[in-house]
Amino acid sequence: MIISIINHTGGQLSDEDVQRAIRAINQQIASDFEPYWSMGAQLRLEGKSGLKPAKQDIADMRGDAVLYLWDKVDVSNALGYHDKNNSGIPFGFVFTELSKQVGESWTVTLSHEALELIADPEVNLLVQGPHPSKPKADVFHWYEMCDAVQAETYQIDGVDVSNFILPLYFTGGEEQGGRNDFLGRAHNGKLLRSFGVNPGGYIGFYNPATGTHETFSMTADAVAAKRLAVKGKAKGARRAVRHQRFAVGGGAQTMGVGGRS
């Protein structure tokens, strides 16, 4: 897969900055992600798009999927541009303003979106597993690579990139000696469990009992709550659009360990 990167940040990010991030994330994909998942891709910065993207502009995406770097949280305009020029192509957005609001480098967000675009380009994959707070009930977890560990980062050539889960994360039982995420950081002496979530992260799933898509994070996790609140401003982007297209359920709900919040 070739993932086209289109820089629509109005000069906020220089192409030189973007190329540096692309080199690091391409290395992450090839050296860290693909050996575990057997899925790979290359990010490639496409031609100059100009300071102000216009819907009528000729498409400058020439890959199999596209990630837009967008300076403002302007979901309607961003989606309008995509639908006009690259309709039907798997896509993602990196809203640099949102990255600032959650205190996250835009390179981490780009890494996060790239890995998830590789694993689930059409945003239509779900994995059956236990309800995060009701283990005896089955739900269908989003096939997301970074959400559960999205507060954790590491560096490649000085560029911050996102931690990600490993295939054993989606197994029904705990594999003795297995790893569920790339970094394997312990929290309170415990590693990430299958279908679990680390501090600062969250997971999403479709709950057949309620007929809705729901999100889950640890109770009193202020970092995760802030991320959910801020990223909710981009609710019209990638995953929400897919849910609307399939008209699944009556909306989304947010939950903590103690119940709905």
N, C-alpha and C positions, 0 to 999 in steps of 0.2 A: 504494500500500500504506500502510495505517495500522498502525504498530507500537505496541502498547500497552506502556507502561512501568509495572510494578507494583513499588512500593517496599516490600520485605519486609526491611528492615535493622534493625528493632526500634528505630528512632529514631537509629541511627548516622548516617544521612543524612537531613537534613530535606527536605521537599518543595521548599523554596526552593532548596536546593543542587541538587536533581535538575532543577528547572525551568531553572536557569541552564545546566546541562550540556545539556539537551535543546535549548535555543535555539541553542547553538553547534553541536551535531551536526546539527541540521536545516539550519543554514546550510552546513555542510560538505557534506551530501548534495546540496543544491540548487546550490551554487556550484562545488564541486570535483569531486564524484563523478559526478553525473548527466550533466554535459556530456560526459564521456568514455565512460560506460557505457550511457547512455540507459535507465537504471533508477533510479527514485527512490522515496522514501517520506517519511513524516512520523512522527516520534516524538511520542507524546502520553501524558502522565502520567494514569493512570486514578484512579478514586475511592480513598478511604482504605481500606486493607486491614486495618488494625489492627496492633498490635505483634507479635502471635504468629499467623501464618497457620495456619489449620486446614483440613484437606482437605474438610471438609463445608461450608465457607463457600460462599456463592453466588459464582459467578465474577464478577470485576470487570473482565474484559477485554472490550473492545468493538471491537477492531480486527481486522485480517487476520492478525496475528502478534503474538507477545508476547515481551518481554524482562523477566526478573525480576531485580531487584536483591536479592541475598541476602547476609546478613551472614556466616554461617558456611559452611564447606565441608561441607554436609550434603546430599550428592547424593541419597541415598535419599529423604529427606523432601521435598526440592525437586521431584524427579521425581514423587513420589507426589501432591504438591499439583497439579502440572500435569496429570497423567493424570486426576485426579479432577474437576478443574474445567474444563480446556481441552484435553481429549484430541483429538488429530488436528490441532491448530493448530500451525503452525510456531513454534518457540520457541528461546530462548537464555537463558543464565544469566550474570550478572555476579556472581561471588563476591568480595565486597570484601576478604575476608581473604586470598584468593589474590593479589589485586592488590598488597596490602601486602607479601606475601612475595617478590614479584619486583621490588619497588621501583617499581611502576607506579601512576599515578593511576587510580582507578576510572573516571574519565571517559574515559581512553584505552581501557580495556577495553570500556566501553559503546560507544564509537565503533567499535572493532574488531568487536564482535559485531553491531552494527547494520548495518555495511556488508556483512558476510558473510551476514547474514540476508536482506538485499535481493537479493544475487547468487545465493544458493543456498538458498532457504527450506526445501526438503525434504532438503537434504544428500544429494543423489543425482546430482550432476553431476560428471563426470570429463573431463579433457582429455588426449588422447594426446600424449606428448612423450618426450624422452630421459631415460633413467635418470640421476640426478644424478652418479653416479660411474662409470657405464658408458654413455657417450654412444651407443654402437652398439645398445644394447638399448632397447626401447620399454616404457614404463610408462604408467599412467593417473593423472595428477596431480589432487589435490583442487582443486576450483574455489573456492579461498580467496583473499580479497582482501587480507589483511593479514599472514598468517603469515610470508611471506618477508622482510618489512621491519618486523616488529612491534616492534623495539627503537627505531624512529624515530618521533618525534612532532613536532607543531607546534601552535601556539596559534591559537584563534579567540576573540576577545573575552576573552582571559585564561584560556581553558579549554583544557587539553591534549587533543588528539585524535590518532588514529593515522594514520600514513602508509598508503598503499595502492598496490597495483599497478595498471597500466593495461592495456588490451586487447592491446597489442603484446607484453606479457610472454608471452602464450600462443602466439606465432608460432614456427614451426619454425626460422626463420633470423633473424639479426640485421638489423633494418631500419635502413638508413643514416639517421642523424639522428633516429631515433625515440627515444621515451622509454618506459621500462618501469615506472616508478613515479612517483608524483605529485611527491615532493620532489626526486628526481634527485640525491641526495647521492653524492659520489664516495668510495670507500674504496680506499686505496692507489692512487689515480689512476684507478680503474676504476668505471664505473657498473654498475648491476644488469643482468645479462644475462637473456635469455629463459630461463625455467624455472630461474633461478638463485636464490641466497639471499644476503642481506646479513648482516654480522656481527650477532649477537644474534637472528637469525631462524631459521626452519626451514621445511621444506616436507614435505607428506605425499603419498603416492601408493599406488595399488594395483599390486602387482608380480605380473603373471600367471605369472612364472617360479616364484615361491614360493607363490602363492596367498594372500598376506597383504598387509595394509596396513602400510606402513613409513613412518618419518619420517627426515629427513635434515637435518643441520646441519654446519657446518664443523668439522673436527677441531680440538680444543683451544679451542673457543669456549665459555668458561665461562659467559657470559651465556645463550647458547642452551641449554646443558645444564641450567642452573638452571631456566630457564623450562619446559623439557620435564619436569623432575622434579617441579616444583611443580604444573604444570597437569595432570600425570598423576593427581594426587589427585582431580581432577574427571572421571575417566575415564568415569563413568556418564552424563555430560551429552551433549548434542546429537549430536555426530558418532558417538561410540561406540555410542549407542543405535541410531542408524540402521544401523551396521554389523551389530549383533546382529540387528536386524530382518530384514536380508537374508541373514544367516548366511554372510557372505563370508569365506573363508579360515579360518586357524587362529589369528588373533590379530594383534598388531601387533609390529613390530620397530623398533628405533632404530638409525640408522647415522650414521657420520661419513665424511669423505672417505677415511680410511684403512681403512674397513670397519665391521663392526658393533661397537657399543659397549655 
